[in-house]
Amino acid sequence: MQQGLTEELYSHVHEYKDSPEYSGQERLAIEFAERFATEHRDLDADFFTKLRDQFSDIEIVELATTIAFCLGIGRVYTVLGIANECPVRME
């Protein structure tokens, strides 16, 4: 799979905090995506300090843009009733 992503790794993304399968940088990117989607107004200076310890400013912009696109397109698909061929399992 592209860039080392596997079905197995993806299927456990909801367990990122405790999984040794994810690097510290990957865990932080997943946390960013999760918080961006659910509590974006609570992303404070302390969190961005953590991000800047792991990512350049350009990478943070790229992460935020990708997260925003995925969140937005997911909502478009939901509103239009377009089938999701790769559902996220919430266990």
N, C-alpha and C positions, 0 to 999 in steps of 0.2 A: 504494500500500500504506500501511498504518497507520504513522504517524510516520516516513515516509521509508524504511522497510524494503523491500527488493526481494529477489527470488529471487537475483539476482546477488550482492548484498551478503551475504546469508545463506550462500550456497554457498561463500564464501571466509572464513568466520569462523575457520576453523582457521589461517589465515594472518594473523591480526590483528596480530601483533607487527611485521610488515614492511609491512603494507598502508596506503597513504596514504588509503584509502577510509574509515578509521575515525578519529574524533577521539581525542585523548588521553584524554578522559573515557570514551569507548566502549571503548578498548583496556584501560583500567584496570578497567572493569566486566566485560569478558570475562575478564581475568586473575583477577579475584576469583571469578567463576563456575568457572573451570577449577581454581583452587587449592582452592576450597571443596569441589569434587567429588572431588579427587584427593589433596590434602594439607592438609586443614582444620586439623590440629594444628600446622602450620607457619606459620599466619597470625599473624605477630608484630606487636609495637608499631610497628615501622618500616613495615610494610605498611599498617597502619591510619592512620599519619600520612600516607602517600601518598593513601589514600582520603579522609581528611578535608581534604586540599588541594583535592580535586575535588568532594566531595559533603558535604552536611550530614549530621549524625547521623541525622536522620529518613530521608534518602535511603539511607544505608547500611543501616539497618534494613529498609527496603523492598526494597533489592537483595538482602540476605541472605534475607529471607522468600521472595521470588520465586524465588531460586536454590534454596532448600530445597524449595519446593513442586514445582518442575520436576524436581529430582533425585528426590524421593520419588514423584511420580506416574509418572515414567519407570520406576522400579523396580516399582511396582504393575502397570503395563502389561506389563512383562517377566514378572513372576511369574504373571500371569493369562493371558499369551499373547495380549494384545490387540494387534492389528496397528498398526504405526506408519505413518501415512500420510505422514509428512514425515521420512524418514530423514536422519540426519546422515552426510555423506560424509567418510570418513577417508582422505585421499589422501596 
